[in-house]
């Protein structure tokens, strides 16, 4: 017999898994490499100039592809994270629900944070998402009981924060431009200039210099050479450089709006799960609307943003304010597209290979970090850092993704889960989880993912 204090909390069984969520997760965890590889193989995050290595038409196309998708795979993962919170909390949907459910939620996410630290400090991936995702998820369990409407309102408010942050950046750049004009006019008239105005004008001068191509920019050449030497140099220097990239993302101007973005998108995922949308239970019309509206709005904003980037001017950019709107819109478009495809036999067949990666996302994500940050790009590995422009990097990412799709599907034929998932779940549940695969596993290609 059990009571609220001894309620047995079990892992999600195979029969309870929602195949469409595995597909969405697989697409997200694989395709996120298209956005990450410029930081792994190029000069991000400290030099924001895509022209550094090569800027041929193929590179411009590769860069445009990356910008159009930028942030949307994280968006999918964040929506799925929110959905996962609702799934894990399915036995605690009352104020007096078993405390063991909350214990499990916090253990899982604390362990995820540990894996994030491992990813950043041992595997050297500075763009790790596991640590901030775990940190954010710790705060969201309390919202499981909120109504859908309340969740949607809260998500919208949280997602407005990065928009407001971008508006602040826009205003600051405008102020710097005005200050530079004031300094120029005062200098010509031999008038004194306020030190604060001079400081703002210096920000504008820095922005102007940042738009100058590397062949005419000695400072940019110096920075690029330093980064390349660190990435291809001795192990100690490489490790320090990787940790520096990681801590760069935790400066307040980047970290705080990112946390609001993550929290808002996760709560949106919780609401979409309650509505049955993210797990494939909505009507075709709903997914068609998400596809058309999401891609139309998000695509238009991203194309406008690309035009601003390709101008290579120091002018304040509207994309600083619209980029997160575009990210959410395109992410919802992805959900609509994938769920529509899963409603057809051909679509299920086409997307079935992504299901395996979606069932072992931690292993896939951490292996990608190891492959790129330990094998392909460092000097103690193959030393491929700085060899390719954006076109080459997108091709390399596509080849890695294909290899990982093959590997995950071969693995899941024999095993219940990935090795990192097995460790994570075993520690979270406090007991050894099943590892080898048992018979009678349902496959997506042969089992419809119906819209109920």
C-alpha positions as CSV (number, residue, x, y, z in Angstrom):
1,X,0.0,0.0,0.0
2,X,1.2,3.5,-0.8
3,X,0.3,7.0,0.4
4,X,1.3,10.5,-0.6
5,X,4.6,10.1,1.1
6,X,5.6,6.8,-0.4
7,X,4.1,7.1,-3.8
8,X,6.2,5.0,-6.3
9,X,7.5,7.3,-9.0
10,X,8.3,5.4,-12.2
11,X,10.1,6.4,-15.3
12,X,8.1,6.9,-18.5
13,X,7.5,3.5,-20.0
14,X,8.0,2.7,-23.6
15,X,4.2,2.4,-24.1
16,X,3.8,5.9,-22.6
17,X,6.4,7.6,-24.9
18,X,5.0,10.0,-27.4
19,X,6.8,9.2,-30.7
20,X,6.2,12.6,-32.2
21,X,8.0,14.3,-29.3
22,X,11.0,12.0,-29.9
23,X,11.0,13.1,-33.5
24,X,10.8,16.8,-32.6
25,X,13.6,16.2,-30.1
26,X,15.7,14.3,-32.6
27,X,15.4,17.1,-35.3
28,X,16.3,19.7,-32.7
29,X,19.3,17.9,-31.1
30,X,20.8,17.1,-34.5
31,X,20.1,20.3,-36.4
32,X,21.4,22.5,-33.5
33,X,24.8,21.7,-34.9
34,X,24.1,24.1,-37.8
35,X,24.0,26.9,-35.3
36,X,26.8,25.7,-33.1
37,X,29.5,24.8,-35.6
38,X,30.6,28.5,-36.3
39,X,31.6,28.7,-32.6
40,X,33.4,25.4,-32.9
41,X,35.2,25.8,-36.2
42,X,35.3,29.6,-36.7
43,X,35.8,32.7,-34.6
44,X,32.7,33.1,-32.5
45,X,31.6,34.3,-30.1
46,X,34.0,37.2,-29.8
47,X,34.3,38.3,-33.4
48,X,31.0,38.9,-35.1
49,X,32.1,39.0,-38.7
50,X,31.1,36.1,-41.0
51,X,33.6,37.3,-43.7
52,X,36.8,36.2,-41.8
53,X,37.7,33.1,-43.6
54,X,35.8,33.3,-46.9
55,X,32.8,35.2,-48.2
56,X,32.1,33.5,-51.6
57,X,28.5,33.2,-52.7
58,X,28.4,29.7,-51.2
59,X,29.5,31.1,-47.8
60,X,26.8,33.8,-48.0
61,X,24.2,31.1,-48.7
62,X,25.5,29.0,-45.8
63,X,25.4,32.0,-43.5
64,X,21.9,32.9,-44.5
65,X,20.7,29.3,-43.9
66,X,22.2,29.5,-40.4
67,X,20.6,32.9,-39.6
68,X,17.2,31.7,-40.8
69,X,17.3,28.7,-38.5
70,X,19.2,30.5,-35.7
71,X,17.8,29.8,-32.2
72,X,14.9,27.7,-33.5
73,X,16.4,24.3,-32.6
74,X,16.9,25.7,-29.1
75,X,13.4,26.8,-29.3
76,X,12.2,23.3,-30.1
77,X,14.2,21.9,-27.2
78,X,12.8,24.5,-24.8
79,X,9.2,23.7,-25.9
80,X,9.9,20.0,-25.4
81,X,11.5,20.8,-22.0
82,X,8.3,22.4,-21.0
83,X,6.3,19.5,-22.3
84,X,8.5,17.2,-20.4
85,X,7.9,19.0,-17.1
86,X,4.1,18.4,-17.6
87,X,4.7,14.7,-18.5
88,X,6.9,14.2,-15.4
89,X,4.3,16.1,-13.2
90,X,1.4,14.0,-14.4
91,X,1.0,12.4,-11.0
92,X,1.3,15.7,-9.1
93,X,-1.4,17.7,-10.8
94,X,-3.0,18.6,-7.5
95,X,-1.7,20.8,-4.7
96,X,-1.4,17.7,-2.4
97,X,0.3,15.5,-5.1
98,X,3.1,13.2,-4.0
99,X,6.3,15.1,-3.0
100,X,8.3,12.4,-4.7
101,X,7.4,13.9,-8.1
102,X,8.9,17.2,-7.1
103,X,12.0,15.4,-5.7
104,X,12.5,13.7,-9.0
105,X,12.0,16.9,-11.0
106,X,14.7,18.7,-8.9
107,X,17.1,15.7,-9.0
108,X,16.8,15.4,-12.7
109,X,17.6,19.0,-13.3
110,X,20.3,19.3,-10.8
111,X,22.0,16.3,-12.5
112,X,21.4,18.0,-15.8
113,X,23.3,21.0,-14.5
114,X,26.2,18.7,-13.5
115,X,26.2,17.4,-17.1
116,X,26.2,20.9,-18.4
117,X,29.3,21.7,-16.3
118,X,30.9,18.5,-17.7
119,X,30.1,19.7,-21.2
120,X,31.6,23.1,-20.7
121,X,34.6,22.3,-18.5
122,X,35.7,18.8,-19.7
123,X,34.3,18.6,-23.2
124,X,35.1,22.4,-23.7
125,X,31.8,23.3,-25.4
126,X,31.4,26.9,-24.4
127,X,27.9,27.1,-25.9
128,X,26.5,24.5,-23.5
129,X,22.7,24.6,-23.0
130,X,22.3,21.9,-20.3
131,X,23.4,24.1,-17.4
132,X,21.0,27.1,-18.2
133,X,18.2,24.7,-19.1
134,X,18.6,22.8,-15.8
135,X,18.8,26.1,-13.8
136,X,15.6,27.4,-15.5
137,X,13.7,24.2,-15.1
138,X,14.3,24.2,-11.4
139,X,12.1,27.3,-11.2
140,X,9.2,26.1,-13.4
141,X,7.7,23.1,-11.6
142,X,5.4,25.4,-9.5
143,X,3.7,26.6,-12.7
144,X,2.4,23.1,-13.6
145,X,-1.0,23.9,-12.0
146,X,-1.5,27.2,-13.8
147,X,-4.2,27.3,-16.5
148,X,-3.2,27.4,-20.1
149,X,-4.2,31.0,-20.4
150,X,-2.1,32.0,-17.4
151,X,0.9,30.1,-18.8
152,X,0.5,31.8,-22.2
153,X,0.4,35.2,-20.6
154,X,3.4,34.5,-18.5
155,X,5.3,33.1,-21.4
156,X,4.5,36.2,-23.5
157,X,5.7,38.5,-20.7
158,X,8.9,36.6,-20.3
159,X,9.6,36.6,-24.0
160,X,9.1,40.3,-24.2
161,X,12.2,40.8,-22.0
162,X,14.8,40.0,-24.7
163,X,12.8,42.2,-27.1
164,X,13.1,45.0,-24.6
165,X,16.8,44.3,-24.2
166,X,17.2,44.6,-27.9
167,X,15.3,47.9,-27.9
168,X,17.7,49.2,-25.3
169,X,20.6,48.2,-27.5
170,X,19.0,49.9,-30.4
171,X,18.5,53.1,-28.4
172,X,22.1,53.0,-27.1
173,X,23.5,52.6,-30.6
174,X,21.4,55.6,-31.8
175,X,22.7,57.6,-28.8
176,X,26.3,56.7,-29.7
177,X,25.7,57.8,-33.3
178,X,24.3,61.1,-32.2
179,X,27.2,61.6,-29.8
180,X,29.7,61.0,-32.6
181,X,28.0,63.6,-34.7
182,X,28.0,66.0,-31.8
183,X,31.7,65.5,-31.2
184,X,32.5,66.0,-34.9
185,X,30.5,69.3,-34.9
186,X,32.0,70.5,-31.6
187,X,35.5,69.7,-32.8
188,X,35.0,71.6,-36.1
189,X,33.7,74.6,-34.1
190,X,36.5,74.3,-31.5
191,X,34.0,73.8,-28.7
192,X,34.5,71.7,-25.6
193,X,32.8,68.3,-25.4
194,X,31.3,66.7,-22.4
195,X,33.3,63.5,-21.4
196,X,30.1,61.4,-21.3
197,X,29.4,62.4,-24.9
198,X,33.0,61.5,-25.8
199,X,32.5,58.1,-24.2
200,X,29.4,57.5,-26.2
201,X,31.1,58.6,-29.4
202,X,33.9,56.2,-28.7
203,X,31.3,53.4,-28.7
204,X,30.2,54.5,-32.2
205,X,33.8,54.6,-33.4
206,X,34.2,51.0,-32.2
207,X,31.1,49.9,-34.0
208,X,32.3,51.6,-37.2
209,X,35.7,49.8,-37.0
210,X,33.9,46.5,-36.4
211,X,32.3,46.7,-39.9
212,X,35.7,47.1,-41.7
213,X,36.7,43.8,-43.4
214,X,39.6,41.9,-41.9
215,X,42.0,42.7,-44.8
216,X,41.7,46.4,-43.9
217,X,41.4,45.9,-40.1
218,X,44.6,45.3,-38.2
219,X,42.8,44.9,-34.9
220,X,40.5,42.2,-36.3
221,X,43.5,40.4,-37.8
222,X,45.2,40.5,-34.4
223,X,42.1,39.1,-32.6
224,X,41.6,36.4,-35.2
225,X,45.2,35.3,-35.1
226,X,45.0,35.1,-31.3
227,X,41.9,33.0,-31.3
228,X,43.3,30.7,-34.0
229,X,46.5,30.3,-32.0
230,X,44.5,29.4,-28.9
231,X,42.3,26.9,-30.7
232,X,45.1,25.2,-32.4
233,X,47.8,25.6,-29.7
234,X,48.8,23.5,-26.7
235,X,46.1,21.8,-24.6
236,X,46.4,24.2,-21.7
237,X,45.9,27.3,-23.8
238,X,43.0,25.6,-25.6
239,X,41.3,24.7,-22.4
240,X,41.6,28.3,-21.1
241,X,40.3,29.7,-24.3
242,X,37.3,27.3,-24.3
243,X,36.5,28.2,-20.7
244,X,36.8,31.9,-21.6
245,X,34.2,31.5,-24.4
246,X,31.9,29.8,-21.9
247,X,32.2,32.5,-19.2
248,X,31.7,35.1,-22.0
249,X,28.1,33.9,-22.3
250,X,27.4,34.4,-18.6
251,X,28.0,38.1,-18.6
252,X,24.8,39.8,-17.5
253,X,24.0,41.5,-20.9
254,X,23.9,38.0,-22.5
255,X,22.9,35.7,-19.7
256,X,19.9,37.5,-18.2
257,X,17.9,38.0,-21.4
258,X,18.8,34.4,-22.4
259,X,17.3,33.1,-19.1
260,X,14.1,35.0,-19.7
261,X,14.0,33.6,-23.3
262,X,14.5,30.0,-22.0
263,X,11.9,30.3,-19.3
264,X,9.3,31.9,-21.6
265,X,9.7,29.2,-24.2
266,X,9.6,26.4,-21.7
267,X,6.4,27.7,-20.2
268,X,5.0,28.1,-23.7
269,X,5.9,24.4,-24.2
270,X,4.0,23.5,-21.0
271,X,0.9,25.3,-22.4
272,X,1.2,23.7,-25.8
273,X,1.3,20.3,-24.1
274,X,-1.9,21.0,-22.2
275,X,-3.5,22.0,-25.5
276,X,-2.4,18.8,-27.1
277,X,-0.6,20.7,-29.8
278,X,3.1,19.8,-29.3
279,X,2.3,16.0,-29.0
280,X,0.3,15.8,-32.3
281,X,-3.3,15.8,-31.0
282,X,-4.5,19.0,-32.6
283,X,-6.3,19.3,-35.9
284,X,-4.5,19.5,-39.2
285,X,-5.8,23.0,-39.6
286,X,-4.0,24.1,-36.5
287,X,-0.7,22.7,-37.7
288,X,-1.2,24.2,-41.1
289,X,-1.8,27.6,-39.6
290,X,1.3,27.3,-37.4
291,X,3.3,26.3,-40.4
292,X,2.1,29.1,-42.7
293,X,1.9,31.9,-40.1
294,X,5.1,30.9,-38.3
295,X,7.3,30.7,-41.4
296,X,5.7,33.8,-43.0
297,X,6.2,36.0,-40.0
298,X,9.5,34.6,-38.8
299,X,10.9,34.3,-42.3
300,X,10.0,37.9,-43.2
301,X,11.7,39.1,-40.0
302,X,14.8,37.0,-40.6
303,X,15.2,38.1,-44.2
304,X,14.9,41.7,-43.2
305,X,17.6,41.0,-40.5
306,X,19.8,39.4,-43.1
307,X,19.6,42.5,-45.2
308,X,20.8,44.5,-42.2
309,X,23.7,42.1,-41.6
310,X,24.8,42.0,-45.2
311,X,25.0,45.8,-45.3
312,X,27.9,45.6,-42.8
313,X,27.1,49.1,-41.4
314,X,27.3,50.3,-37.7
315,X,23.7,51.5,-37.9
316,X,21.3,50.3,-35.1
317,X,19.4,47.2,-36.3
318,X,15.8,46.4,-36.0
319,X,16.7,42.7,-35.8
320,X,18.0,43.3,-32.3
321,X,14.3,43.8,-31.4
322,X,12.6,41.4,-33.8
323,X,15.0,38.4,-33.6
324,X,13.3,36.7,-30.7
325,X,9.9,37.2,-32.3
326,X,11.3,35.5,-35.4
327,X,12.8,32.7,-33.4
328,X,9.5,31.8,-31.7
329,X,7.5,32.2,-34.9
330,X,9.8,29.9,-36.9
331,X,10.0,27.4,-34.0
332,X,6.2,27.1,-34.0
333,X,6.4,26.7,-37.8
334,X,8.8,23.8,-37.3
335,X,6.2,22.2,-34.9
336,X,3.5,22.7,-37.5
337,X,5.5,21.2,-40.3
338,X,6.7,18.2,-38.4
339,X,3.3,17.3,-36.9
340,X,1.7,17.7,-40.3
341,X,4.3,15.4,-41.9
342,X,3.7,12.8,-39.1
343,X,0.0,12.7,-40.0
344,X,0.9,11.1,-43.3
345,X,2.6,7.7,-44.0
346,X,5.3,9.2,-46.2
347,X,6.0,11.8,-43.6
348,X,6.4,9.3,-40.8
349,X,8.7,7.2,-43.0
350,X,10.8,10.3,-43.8
351,X,11.0,11.4,-40.1
352,X,11.4,8.0,-38.5
353,X,15.2,8.1,-38.5
354,X,15.1,11.2,-36.2
355,X,13.3,9.3,-33.5
356,X,16.4,7.4,-32.3
357,X,18.4,10.6,-31.7
358,X,15.3,12.0,-29.9
359,X,15.4,9.1,-27.5
360,X,19.1,9.6,-26.7
361,X,19.5,13.4,-26.9
362,X,22.0,13.8,-24.1
363,X,24.3,11.2,-25.6
364,X,24.0,12.8,-29.1
365,X,24.6,16.3,-27.8
366,X,27.6,15.4,-25.6
367,X,29.1,13.2,-28.3
368,X,28.9,16.1,-30.7
369,X,30.8,18.3,-28.2
370,X,33.5,15.6,-27.9
371,X,33.7,15.1,-31.7
372,X,34.0,18.8,-32.5
373,X,35.9,20.2,-29.5
374,X,38.3,17.2,-29.0
375,X,38.7,15.6,-32.4
376,X,38.0,17.8,-35.4
377,X,39.0,21.3,-34.6
378,X,41.6,21.6,-31.9
379,X,45.3,21.5,-32.6
380,X,45.8,18.3,-30.6
381,X,43.1,16.8,-32.8
382,X,42.8,17.2,-36.6
383,X,43.4,20.9,-36.3
384,X,40.6,22.0,-38.7
385,X,39.8,25.2,-36.9
386,X,39.5,28.2,-39.3
387,X,39.7,26.1,-42.4
388,X,36.2,26.7,-43.7
389,X,33.9,29.6,-44.5
390,X,30.2,29.3,-43.6
391,X,29.4,27.2,-46.7
392,X,32.0,24.6,-45.7
393,X,30.9,24.6,-42.1
394,X,27.3,23.9,-43.1
395,X,28.4,21.0,-45.3
396,X,30.5,19.6,-42.4
397,X,27.6,19.9,-40.0
398,X,25.3,18.1,-42.4
399,X,27.8,15.2,-42.7
400,X,28.1,14.9,-39.0
401,X,24.4,14.9,-38.6
402,X,24.0,12.1,-41.1
403,X,26.7,10.1,-39.3
404,X,24.9,10.6,-36.0
405,X,21.6,9.6,-37.4
406,X,23.0,6.4,-38.6
407,X,24.8,5.7,-35.3
408,X,21.8,6.5,-33.1
409,X,19.5,4.2,-35.2
410,X,22.0,1.4,-35.0
411,X,22.4,1.9,-31.3
412,X,18.7,2.0,-30.5
413,X,18.2,-1.4,-32.3
414,X,20.0,-3.1,-29.4
415,X,19.6,-0.7,-26.4
416,X,16.7,0.8,-24.5
417,X,18.4,4.2,-24.2
418,X,21.7,6.0,-24.7
419,X,24.5,5.6,-22.2
420,X,24.3,9.2,-20.9
421,X,20.5,8.9,-20.6
422,X,21.0,5.6,-18.7
423,X,23.4,7.3,-16.2
424,X,21.2,10.3,-15.8
425,X,18.0,8.4,-15.2
426,X,19.7,5.8,-13.0
427,X,21.0,8.5,-10.7
428,X,17.8,10.5,-10.8
429,X,15.6,7.5,-9.9
430,X,18.1,6.0,-7.5
431,X,18.2,2.6,-9.1
432,X,19.6,0.9,-12.1
433,X,17.5,1.5,-15.2
434,X,17.0,-1.0,-18.1
435,X,19.8,-0.6,-20.6
436,X,19.5,-3.4,-23.2
437,X,16.5,-3.3,-25.4
438,X,13.6,-5.7,-24.8
439,X,11.4,-7.1,-27.6
440,X,8.2,-5.7,-28.9
441,X,9.3,-2.1,-29.2
442,X,6.9,0.0,-31.3
443,X,8.5,1.9,-34.2
444,X,7.2,5.2,-35.6
445,X,7.3,4.0,-39.2
446,X,4.9,1.2,-38.4
447,X,2.7,2.9,-35.8
448,X,0.7,6.0,-36.7
449,X,1.1,9.1,-34.5
450,X,-2.6,10.0,-34.6
451,X,-4.2,13.3,-33.8
452,X,-6.7,12.4,-31.2
